[in-house]
């Protein structure tokens, strides 16, 4: 499964922070695809696999919003 983040909206630091926060719930690999940062999720925790991509996306969005408030 994967989550795609457009670089005009999301920054690498916000994505990195989210992946560190969720590191115990799966294995993550990031690549770049044009204007997108792509997070590939493998070996997700079975209890959270259905919601993990959305939770990561929400965490990244919250980080971006917080960063813009400063």
Biopython code that builds the backbone (N, CA, C, O; Angstrom):
import numpy as np
from Bio.PDB.StructureBuilder import StructureBuilder

atoms = [
    (1, "UNK", "N", (0.839, -1.165, 0.000)),
    (1, "UNK", "CA", (0.000, 0.000, 0.000)),
    (1, "UNK", "C", (0.889, 1.234, 0.000)),
    (1, "UNK", "O", (2.032, 1.181, 0.453)),
    (2, "UNK", "N", (0.369, 2.340, -0.505)),
    (2, "UNK", "CA", (1.167, 3.554, -0.590)),
    (2, "UNK", "C", (0.325, 4.792, -0.298)),
    (2, "UNK", "O", (-0.900, 4.790, -0.414)),
    (3, "UNK", "N", (1.031, 5.836, 0.084)),
    (3, "UNK", "CA", (0.433, 7.152, 0.282)),
    (3, "UNK", "C", (1.275, 8.132, -0.522)),
    (3, "UNK", "O", (2.504, 8.092, -0.470)),
    (4, "UNK", "N", (0.609, 9.016, -1.269)),
    (4, "UNK", "CA", (1.307, 9.978, -2.130)),
    (4, "UNK", "C", (1.078, 11.388, -1.583)),
    (4, "UNK", "O", (-0.049, 11.771, -1.268)),
    (5, "UNK", "N", (2.165, 12.151, -1.478)),
    (5, "UNK", "CA", (2.107, 13.516, -0.966)),
    (5, "UNK", "C", (2.670, 14.474, -2.012)),
    (5, "UNK", "O", (3.838, 14.371, -2.386)),
    (6, "UNK", "N", (1.848, 15.400, -2.480)),
    (6, "UNK", "CA", (2.310, 16.389, -3.458)),
    (6, "UNK", "C", (3.213, 17.391, -2.751)),
    (6, "UNK", "O", (2.861, 17.913, -1.693)),
    (7, "UNK", "N", (4.378, 17.657, -3.337)),
    (7, "UNK", "CA", (5.381, 18.499, -2.698)),
    (7, "UNK", "C", (4.999, 19.973, -2.594)),
    (7, "UNK", "O", (5.617, 20.711, -1.826)),
    (8, "UNK", "N", (4.006, 20.414, -3.340)),
    (8, "UNK", "CA", (3.558, 21.798, -3.195)),
    (8, "UNK", "C", (2.750, 21.983, -1.916)),
    (8, "UNK", "O", (2.588, 23.107, -1.442)),
    (9, "UNK", "N", (2.246, 20.896, -1.359)),
    (9, "UNK", "CA", (1.432, 20.960, -0.143)),
    (9, "UNK", "C", (2.201, 20.419, 1.059)),
    (9, "UNK", "O", (2.180, 21.019, 2.134)),
    (10, "UNK", "N", (2.867, 19.306, 0.881)),
    (10, "UNK", "CA", (3.515, 18.593, 1.985)),
    (10, "UNK", "C", (5.030, 18.694, 1.870)),
    (10, "UNK", "O", (5.583, 18.685, 0.771)),
    (11, "UNK", "N", (5.697, 18.790, 3.026)),
    (11, "UNK", "CA", (7.155, 18.859, 3.002)),
    (11, "UNK", "C", (7.768, 17.579, 3.566)),
    (11, "UNK", "O", (7.142, 16.854, 4.340)),
    (12, "UNK", "N", (8.979, 17.330, 3.167)),
    (12, "UNK", "CA", (9.685, 16.098, 3.538)),
    (12, "UNK", "C", (9.814, 15.951, 5.052)),
    (12, "UNK", "O", (9.706, 14.843, 5.576)),
    (13, "UNK", "N", (10.044, 17.060, 5.761)),
    (13, "UNK", "CA", (10.191, 16.997, 7.219)),
    (13, "UNK", "C", (8.931, 16.505, 7.907)),
    (13, "UNK", "O", (9.003, 15.713, 8.847)),
    (14, "UNK", "N", (7.773, 16.968, 7.445)),
    (14, "UNK", "CA", (6.499, 16.530, 8.023)),
    (14, "UNK", "C", (6.284, 15.037, 7.779)),
    (14, "UNK", "O", (5.765, 14.328, 8.641)),
    (15, "UNK", "N", (6.681, 14.572, 6.618)),
    (15, "UNK", "CA", (6.545, 13.152, 6.286)),
    (15, "UNK", "C", (7.497, 12.316, 7.136)),
    (15, "UNK", "O", (7.109, 11.278, 7.671)),
    (16, "UNK", "N", (8.722, 12.762, 7.256)),
    (16, "UNK", "CA", (9.711, 12.046, 8.066)),
    (16, "UNK", "C", (9.255, 11.931, 9.515)),
    (16, "UNK", "O", (9.363, 10.862, 10.116)),
    (17, "UNK", "N", (8.748, 13.023, 10.079)),
    (17, "UNK", "CA", (8.248, 12.996, 11.456)),
    (17, "UNK", "C", (7.134, 11.976, 11.621)),
    (17, "UNK", "O", (7.111, 11.234, 12.604)),
    (18, "UNK", "N", (6.214, 11.931, 10.672)),
    (18, "UNK", "CA", (5.104, 10.984, 10.744)),
    (18, "UNK", "C", (5.602, 9.545, 10.687)),
    (18, "UNK", "O", (5.133, 8.693, 11.442)),
    (19, "UNK", "N", (6.542, 9.277, 9.804)),
    (19, "UNK", "CA", (7.047, 7.911, 9.671)),
    (19, "UNK", "C", (7.798, 7.473, 10.915)),
    (19, "UNK", "O", (7.751, 6.301, 11.288)),
    (20, "UNK", "N", (8.484, 8.396, 11.555)),
    (20, "UNK", "CA", (9.146, 8.078, 12.824)),
    (20, "UNK", "C", (8.112, 7.771, 13.904)),
    (20, "UNK", "O", (8.284, 6.835, 14.686)),
    (21, "UNK", "N", (7.043, 8.555, 13.946)),
    (21, "UNK", "CA", (6.001, 8.348, 14.949)),
    (21, "UNK", "C", (5.289, 6.998, 14.767)),
    (21, "UNK", "O", (4.866, 6.382, 15.745)),
    (22, "UNK", "N", (5.161, 6.549, 13.538)),
    (22, "UNK", "CA", (4.450, 5.299, 13.250)),
    (22, "UNK", "C", (5.388, 4.128, 12.961)),
    (22, "UNK", "O", (4.950, 3.106, 12.434)),
    (23, "UNK", "N", (6.652, 4.261, 13.293)),
    (23, "UNK", "CA", (7.646, 3.243, 12.931)),
    (23, "UNK", "C", (7.354, 1.863, 13.512)),
    (23, "UNK", "O", (7.765, 0.858, 12.933)),
    (24, "UNK", "N", (6.669, 1.793, 14.619)),
    (24, "UNK", "CA", (6.381, 0.483, 15.206)),
    (24, "UNK", "C", (5.204, -0.230, 14.524)),
    (24, "UNK", "O", (4.919, -1.387, 14.834)),
    (25, "UNK", "N", (4.528, 0.454, 13.604)),
    (25, "UNK", "CA", (3.341, -0.109, 12.976)),
    (25, "UNK", "C", (3.573, -0.624, 11.552)),
    (25, "UNK", "O", (2.644, -1.114, 10.910)),
    (26, "UNK", "N", (4.796, -0.514, 11.064)),
    (26, "UNK", "CA", (5.077, -1.012, 9.726)),
    (26, "UNK", "C", (6.466, -0.604, 9.270)),
    (26, "UNK", "O", (7.224, 0.018, 10.015)),
    (27, "UNK", "N", (6.785, -0.961, 8.041)),
    (27, "UNK", "CA", (8.042, -0.602, 7.413)),
    (27, "UNK", "C", (7.720, 0.365, 6.287)),
    (27, "UNK", "O", (6.783, 0.143, 5.520)),
    (28, "UNK", "N", (8.501, 1.442, 6.187)),
    (28, "UNK", "CA", (8.208, 2.495, 5.230)),
    (28, "UNK", "C", (9.408, 2.763, 4.330)),
    (28, "UNK", "O", (10.555, 2.761, 4.777)),
    (29, "UNK", "N", (9.120, 2.992, 3.068)),
    (29, "UNK", "CA", (10.145, 3.371, 2.101)),
    (29, "UNK", "C", (9.613, 4.584, 1.345)),
    (29, "UNK", "O", (8.477, 4.577, 0.872)),
    (30, "UNK", "N", (10.430, 5.620, 1.232)),
    (30, "UNK", "CA", (9.997, 6.815, 0.510)),
    (30, "UNK", "C", (10.772, 6.943, -0.795)),
    (30, "UNK", "O", (11.976, 6.692, -0.856)),
    (31, "UNK", "N", (10.047, 7.340, -1.833)),
    (31, "UNK", "CA", (10.643, 7.612, -3.133)),
    (31, "UNK", "C", (10.000, 8.879, -3.681)),
    (31, "UNK", "O", (9.011, 9.375, -3.142)),
    (32, "UNK", "N", (10.566, 9.381, -4.737)),
    (32, "UNK", "CA", (10.008, 10.550, -5.405)),
    (32, "UNK", "C", (9.460, 10.109, -6.757)),
    (32, "UNK", "O", (10.096, 9.343, -7.480)),
    (33, "UNK", "N", (8.271, 10.605, -7.085)),
    (33, "UNK", "CA", (7.640, 10.320, -8.367)),
    (33, "UNK", "C", (7.123, 11.642, -8.914)),
    (33, "UNK", "O", (6.010, 12.061, -8.598)),
    (34, "UNK", "N", (7.932, 12.291, -9.732)),
    (34, "UNK", "CA", (7.556, 13.609, -10.249)),
    (34, "UNK", "C", (7.423, 14.611, -9.122)),
    (34, "UNK", "O", (8.386, 14.861, -8.396)),
    (35, "UNK", "N", (6.248, 15.186, -8.967)),
    (35, "UNK", "CA", (6.004, 16.171, -7.916)),
    (35, "UNK", "C", (5.546, 15.539, -6.607)),
    (35, "UNK", "O", (5.154, 16.254, -5.684)),
    (36, "UNK", "N", (5.589, 14.235, -6.512)),
    (36, "UNK", "CA", (5.077, 13.538, -5.335)),
    (36, "UNK", "C", (6.189, 12.847, -4.549)),
    (36, "UNK", "O", (7.159, 12.344, -5.117)),
    (37, "UNK", "N", (6.022, 12.837, -3.239)),
    (37, "UNK", "CA", (6.797, 11.970, -2.369)),
    (37, "UNK", "C", (5.881, 10.786, -2.081)),
    (37, "UNK", "O", (4.765, 10.958, -1.592)),
    (38, "UNK", "N", (6.357, 9.596, -2.385)),
    (38, "UNK", "CA", (5.547, 8.391, -2.253)),
    (38, "UNK", "C", (6.068, 7.585, -1.066)),
    (38, "UNK", "O", (7.258, 7.282, -0.982)),
    (39, "UNK", "N", (5.169, 7.245, -0.158)),
    (39, "UNK", "CA", (5.508, 6.397, 0.978)),
    (39, "UNK", "C", (4.904, 5.022, 0.722)),
    (39, "UNK", "O", (3.685, 4.869, 0.649)),
    (40, "UNK", "N", (5.757, 4.044, 0.588)),
    (40, "UNK", "CA", (5.337, 2.662, 0.415)),
    (40, "UNK", "C", (5.334, 2.004, 1.795)),
    (40, "UNK", "O", (6.337, 2.030, 2.507)),
    (41, "UNK", "N", (4.199, 1.415, 2.163)),
    (41, "UNK", "CA", (4.042, 0.782, 3.467)),
    (41, "UNK", "C", (4.072, -0.724, 3.274)),
    (41, "UNK", "O", (3.300, -1.271, 2.486)),
    (42, "UNK", "N", (4.965, -1.393, 3.992)),
    (42, "UNK", "CA", (5.010, -2.846, 3.946)),
    (42, "UNK", "C", (5.023, -3.386, 5.372)),
    (42, "UNK", "O", (5.355, -2.667, 6.315)),
    (43, "UNK", "N", (4.669, -4.620, 5.517)),
    (43, "UNK", "CA", (4.594, -5.291, 6.818)),
    (43, "UNK", "C", (3.805, -4.487, 7.853)),
    (43, "UNK", "O", (4.279, -4.301, 8.974)),
    (44, "UNK", "N", (2.597, -4.004, 7.493)),
    (44, "UNK", "CA", (1.835, -3.221, 8.471)),
    (44, "UNK", "C", (1.354, -4.099, 9.627)),
    (44, "UNK", "O", (1.063, -5.280, 9.441)),
    (45, "UNK", "N", (1.277, -3.520, 10.801)),
    (45, "UNK", "CA", (0.703, -4.198, 11.959)),
    (45, "UNK", "C", (-0.720, -4.614, 11.580)),
    (45, "UNK", "O", (-1.503, -3.791, 11.106)),
    (46, "UNK", "N", (-1.048, -5.865, 11.785)),
    (46, "UNK", "CA", (-2.347, -6.384, 11.335)),
    (46, "UNK", "C", (-3.521, -5.680, 11.999)),
    (46, "UNK", "O", (-4.596, -5.594, 11.405)),
    (47, "UNK", "N", (-3.346, -5.175, 13.215)),
    (47, "UNK", "CA", (-4.434, -4.477, 13.897)),
    (47, "UNK", "C", (-4.723, -3.109, 13.292)),
    (47, "UNK", "O", (-5.806, -2.558, 13.491)),
    (48, "UNK", "N", (-3.755, -2.554, 12.549)),
    (48, "UNK", "CA", (-3.899, -1.193, 12.038)),
    (48, "UNK", "C", (-3.770, -1.090, 10.520)),
    (48, "UNK", "O", (-3.790, 0.019, 9.985)),
    (49, "UNK", "N", (-3.642, -2.188, 9.828)),
    (49, "UNK", "CA", (-3.375, -2.132, 8.386)),
    (49, "UNK", "C", (-4.475, -1.423, 7.604)),
    (49, "UNK", "O", (-4.189, -0.776, 6.596)),
    (50, "UNK", "N", (-5.719, -1.531, 8.044)),
    (50, "UNK", "CA", (-6.819, -0.898, 7.314)),
    (50, "UNK", "C", (-6.808, 0.621, 7.435)),
    (50, "UNK", "O", (-7.296, 1.314, 6.543)),
    (51, "UNK", "N", (-6.261, 1.146, 8.521)),
    (51, "UNK", "CA", (-6.303, 2.600, 8.754)),
    (51, "UNK", "C", (-4.935, 3.267, 8.706)),
    (51, "UNK", "O", (-4.848, 4.494, 8.741)),
    (52, "UNK", "N", (-3.875, 2.484, 8.627)),
    (52, "UNK", "CA", (-2.529, 3.053, 8.703)),
    (52, "UNK", "C", (-2.245, 4.117, 7.651)),
    (52, "UNK", "O", (-1.703, 5.163, 8.009)),
    (53, "UNK", "N", (-2.573, 3.920, 6.379)),
    (53, "UNK", "CA", (-2.288, 4.982, 5.402)),
    (53, "UNK", "C", (-2.997, 6.302, 5.732)),
    (53, "UNK", "O", (-2.413, 7.378, 5.596)),
    (54, "UNK", "N", (-4.252, 6.210, 6.166)),
    (54, "UNK", "CA", (-4.996, 7.419, 6.503)),
    (54, "UNK", "C", (-4.435, 8.099, 7.752)),
    (54, "UNK", "O", (-4.374, 9.327, 7.819)),
    (55, "UNK", "N", (-4.032, 7.311, 8.725)),
    (55, "UNK", "CA", (-3.460, 7.882, 9.946)),
    (55, "UNK", "C", (-2.146, 8.596, 9.653)),
    (55, "UNK", "O", (-1.886, 9.667, 10.202)),
    (56, "UNK", "N", (-1.323, 8.013, 8.799)),
    (56, "UNK", "CA", (-0.073, 8.666, 8.415)),
    (56, "UNK", "C", (-0.368, 9.967, 7.676)),
    (56, "UNK", "O", (0.252, 10.994, 7.952)),
    (57, "UNK", "N", (-1.305, 9.927, 6.748)),
    (57, "UNK", "CA", (-1.668, 11.136, 5.999)),
    (57, "UNK", "C", (-2.186, 12.224, 6.932)),
    (57, "UNK", "O", (-1.834, 13.392, 6.764)),
    (58, "UNK", "N", (-3.012, 11.868, 7.906)),
    (58, "UNK", "CA", (-3.523, 12.848, 8.861)),
    (58, "UNK", "C", (-2.404, 13.447, 9.700)),
    (58, "UNK", "O", (-2.399, 14.649, 9.968)),
    (59, "UNK", "N", (-1.469, 12.622, 10.109)),
    (59, "UNK", "CA", (-0.341, 13.096, 10.913)),
    (59, "UNK", "C", (0.513, 14.079, 10.102)),
    (59, "UNK", "O", (0.919, 15.124, 10.609)),
    (60, "UNK", "N", (0.774, 13.737, 8.862)),
    (60, "UNK", "CA", (1.556, 14.625, 7.991)),
    (60, "UNK", "C", (0.824, 15.950, 7.809)),
    (60, "UNK", "O", (1.435, 17.013, 7.915)),
    (61, "UNK", "N", (-0.463, 15.900, 7.540)),
    (61, "UNK", "CA", (-1.241, 17.122, 7.371)),
    (61, "UNK", "C", (-1.198, 17.992, 8.628)),
    (61, "UNK", "O", (-1.025, 19.207, 8.534)),
    (62, "UNK", "N", (-1.352, 17.387, 9.784)),
    (62, "UNK", "CA", (-1.277, 18.138, 11.045)),
    (62, "UNK", "C", (0.090, 18.796, 11.217)),
    (62, "UNK", "O", (0.174, 19.941, 11.663)),
    (63, "UNK", "N", (1.158, 18.081, 10.867)),
    (63, "UNK", "CA", (2.507, 18.652, 10.949)),
    (63, "UNK", "C", (2.657, 19.861, 10.019)),
    (63, "UNK", "O", (3.253, 20.869, 10.397)),
    (64, "UNK", "N", (2.124, 19.757, 8.825)),
    (64, "UNK", "CA", (2.207, 20.856, 7.876)),
    (64, "UNK", "C", (1.435, 22.068, 8.399)),
    (64, "UNK", "O", (1.924, 23.196, 8.332)),
    (65, "UNK", "N", (0.240, 21.836, 8.915)),
    (65, "UNK", "CA", (-0.565, 22.935, 9.452)),
    (65, "UNK", "C", (0.150, 23.605, 10.614)),
    (65, "UNK", "O", (0.216, 24.833, 10.675)),
    (66, "UNK", "N", (0.680, 22.823, 11.526)),
    (66, "UNK", "CA", (1.418, 23.373, 12.667)),
    (66, "UNK", "C", (2.619, 24.194, 12.199)),
    (66, "UNK", "O", (2.905, 25.260, 12.744)),
    (67, "UNK", "N", (3.304, 23.692, 11.200)),
    (67, "UNK", "CA", (4.474, 24.402, 10.675)),
    (67, "UNK", "C", (4.114, 25.749, 10.057)),
    (67, "UNK", "O", (4.918, 26.680, 10.095)),
    (68, "UNK", "N", (2.948, 25.858, 9.505)),
    (68, "UNK", "CA", (2.518, 27.107, 8.876)),
    (68, "UNK", "C", (2.012, 28.116, 9.889)),
    (68, "UNK", "O", (1.911, 29.304, 9.583)),
    (69, "UNK", "N", (1.693, 27.656, 11.093)),
    (69, "UNK", "CA", (1.236, 28.560, 12.142)),
    (69, "UNK", "C", (2.392, 29.337, 12.764)),
    (69, "UNK", "O", (2.202, 30.429, 13.299)),
    (70, "UNK", "N", (3.583, 28.765, 12.689)),
    (70, "UNK", "CA", (4.760, 29.405, 13.320)),
    (70, "UNK", "C", (5.165, 30.668, 12.625)),
    (70, "UNK", "O", (6.129, 31.316, 13.034)),
]
sb = StructureBuilder()
sb.init_structure("model")
sb.init_model(0)
sb.init_chain("A")
sb.init_seg("    ")
for serial, (resi, resn, name, xyz) in enumerate(atoms, 1):
    if name == "N":
        sb.init_residue(resn, " ", resi, " ")
    sb.init_atom(name, np.array(xyz, "f"), 0.0, 1.0, " ", f" {name:<3s}", serial, name[0])
structure = sb.get_structure()
